[in-house]
Amino acid sequence: MIRLAEAKDAHLVHAVMMAAFEEYRHIDIPSSALSETVHSIQESLSHNKEQACLYIQNETPIGSAKFSLNENSLYFSRLSVSPQERGKGIAKSMLSWLETYARQHGKREALCQVRMSVPQNIKLYESVGYVICGEEVVVKPNGSEVKTVFMKKIFEG
């Protein structure tokens, strides 16, 4: 089951995200996802700065994603699946849910930003219809540079 997360669910969103992003802790430039806190997620959700969804299986959260709606699109980030649950279609189910949510709210496309150094994520999004629509070098506070691509899926009909 996939459902919208409420501010009281911030600890669940955070727990799944930390488990999913742990593998990026010791790379050259660790993911900024690892510096997010339960409090920062709770604040963001409670002040409607962004929303989140949770994938729940047997009453256990095993997937999450953060997202926001703008004029024409849904932008998602931190798509997370617990490592032991990967390869089972959970990420694709969450992407489908996000796209349906976007359409229900009158949006024409979904967008995300992905590190170029994580080609498996780019391949995942391409496998469900996303295309690379731009590149950006993100400069971290310590001056490190991270090459990223923007990916977009325009909804048919």
C-alpha positions as CSV (number, residue, x, y, z in Angstrom):
1,M,0.0,0.0,0.0
2,I,1.2,3.5,-0.8
3,R,-0.2,6.5,1.0
4,L,0.5,10.1,1.7
5,A,2.7,10.7,4.7
6,E,1.6,13.1,7.4
7,A,3.9,15.2,9.6
8,K,3.6,12.6,12.4
9,D,5.1,10.0,9.9
10,A,8.3,12.0,9.5
11,H,10.2,9.4,11.5
12,L,9.1,6.7,9.1
13,V,10.1,8.7,6.0
14,H,13.4,9.4,7.6
15,A,14.1,5.8,8.6
16,V,13.5,4.5,5.1
17,M,15.5,7.3,3.6
18,M,18.5,6.7,5.9
19,A,18.5,2.9,5.2
20,A,18.3,3.6,1.5
21,F,21.0,6.3,1.3
22,E,23.4,4.7,3.8
23,E,25.4,3.2,0.8
24,Y,26.2,6.7,-0.2
25,R,27.7,7.7,3.1
26,H,31.3,6.8,2.2
27,I,31.5,7.9,-1.4
28,D,33.6,10.9,-2.4
29,I,30.7,13.3,-1.9
30,P,28.1,11.8,0.4
31,S,24.4,12.4,-0.4
32,S,22.9,15.4,1.4
33,A,20.0,13.1,2.2
34,L,22.1,11.7,5.0
35,S,22.1,15.1,6.8
36,E,18.3,15.3,6.9
37,T,16.6,14.8,10.2
38,V,13.3,13.7,11.5
39,H,12.7,17.3,12.6
40,S,13.6,18.8,9.2
41,I,11.2,16.4,7.4
42,Q,8.5,17.0,10.0
43,E,8.8,20.8,9.6
44,S,8.7,20.5,5.8
45,L,5.6,18.4,5.8
46,S,3.8,20.3,8.5
47,H,4.4,23.7,6.7
48,N,3.5,22.2,3.3
49,K,6.9,22.9,1.8
50,E,6.8,19.4,0.4
51,Q,4.9,16.2,0.7
52,A,5.9,12.6,1.1
53,C,4.5,9.2,0.4
54,L,5.2,5.9,2.1
55,Y,5.1,2.4,0.7
56,I,3.9,0.1,3.5
57,Q,4.1,-3.7,3.4
58,N,2.9,-5.8,6.3
59,E,2.6,-2.7,8.4
60,T,6.3,-1.9,7.8
61,P,7.5,1.1,5.8
62,I,9.8,-0.1,3.1
63,G,9.7,2.8,0.6
64,S,9.3,6.6,0.7
65,A,9.7,9.6,-1.5
66,K,9.5,13.4,-1.0
67,F,7.7,15.6,-3.6
68,S,6.3,19.0,-4.3
69,L,3.8,20.3,-6.8
70,N,4.3,23.4,-8.9
71,E,2.4,25.0,-11.6
72,N,2.7,22.2,-14.2
73,S,4.7,19.4,-12.6
74,L,5.4,17.2,-9.7
75,Y,9.1,17.2,-8.6
76,F,10.2,14.2,-6.5
77,S,13.3,13.5,-4.6
78,R,14.8,11.1,-2.1
79,L,13.0,8.1,-3.7
80,S,14.0,5.4,-1.2
81,V,13.6,1.7,-1.0
82,S,14.9,-0.4,1.9
83,P,18.0,-2.2,0.6
84,Q,16.6,-5.7,1.5
85,E,13.5,-4.9,-0.5
86,R,15.1,-3.8,-3.8
87,G,14.5,-5.5,-7.1
88,K,10.9,-6.2,-6.3
89,G,9.3,-3.3,-8.3
90,I,8.7,-1.1,-5.3
91,A,10.4,2.0,-6.8
92,K,8.4,1.5,-10.0
93,S,5.2,1.2,-8.0
94,M,6.0,4.4,-6.1
95,L,6.8,6.2,-9.4
96,S,3.4,5.1,-10.8
97,W,1.7,6.3,-7.6
98,L,3.5,9.7,-7.9
99,E,2.5,10.1,-11.5
100,T,-1.1,9.2,-10.8
101,Y,-1.1,11.8,-7.9
102,A,0.4,14.4,-10.3
103,R,-2.3,13.8,-12.9
104,Q,-5.1,13.9,-10.3
105,H,-3.8,17.4,-9.4
106,G,-3.7,18.6,-13.0
107,K,0.0,18.3,-13.5
108,R,1.4,17.4,-17.0
109,E,4.8,16.0,-16.0
110,A,7.1,14.6,-13.3
111,L,10.7,15.7,-12.7
112,C,13.6,14.6,-10.7
113,Q,17.4,15.2,-10.4
114,V,19.8,12.3,-10.3
115,R,23.5,12.0,-9.7
116,M,25.4,11.0,-12.9
117,S,27.5,8.7,-10.7
118,V,24.5,6.5,-10.0
119,P,23.7,5.1,-13.5
120,Q,21.4,2.4,-12.1
121,N,19.0,5.2,-10.9
122,I,19.1,6.9,-14.3
123,K,18.3,3.5,-15.9
124,L,15.4,2.9,-13.5
125,Y,13.8,6.2,-14.5
126,E,14.4,5.6,-18.2
127,S,12.8,2.2,-18.0
128,V,9.5,3.8,-17.1
129,G,9.6,6.6,-19.6
130,Y,11.8,9.4,-18.1
131,V,14.2,11.2,-20.4
132,I,17.3,13.3,-19.5
133,C,16.4,16.9,-20.2
134,G,19.3,18.8,-18.8
135,E,22.5,18.7,-16.7
136,E,23.7,20.6,-13.7
137,V,26.8,20.6,-11.6
138,V,25.7,21.1,-8.0
139,V,28.3,22.8,-5.8
140,K,28.1,21.5,-2.2
141,P,28.8,23.9,0.7
142,N,32.4,22.5,1.0
143,G,33.0,23.3,-2.7
144,S,32.7,19.7,-3.9
145,E,31.0,19.4,-7.3
146,V,28.4,16.8,-8.1
147,K,27.4,16.2,-11.7
148,T,23.6,15.6,-12.0
149,V,21.0,15.2,-14.7
150,F,17.4,16.4,-14.7
151,M,14.9,13.8,-15.8
152,K,11.4,14.3,-17.0
153,K,8.3,12.3,-17.9
154,I,5.6,14.0,-19.8
155,F,2.2,12.4,-19.3
156,E,0.2,11.3,-22.3
157,G,-3.4,12.4,-22.7
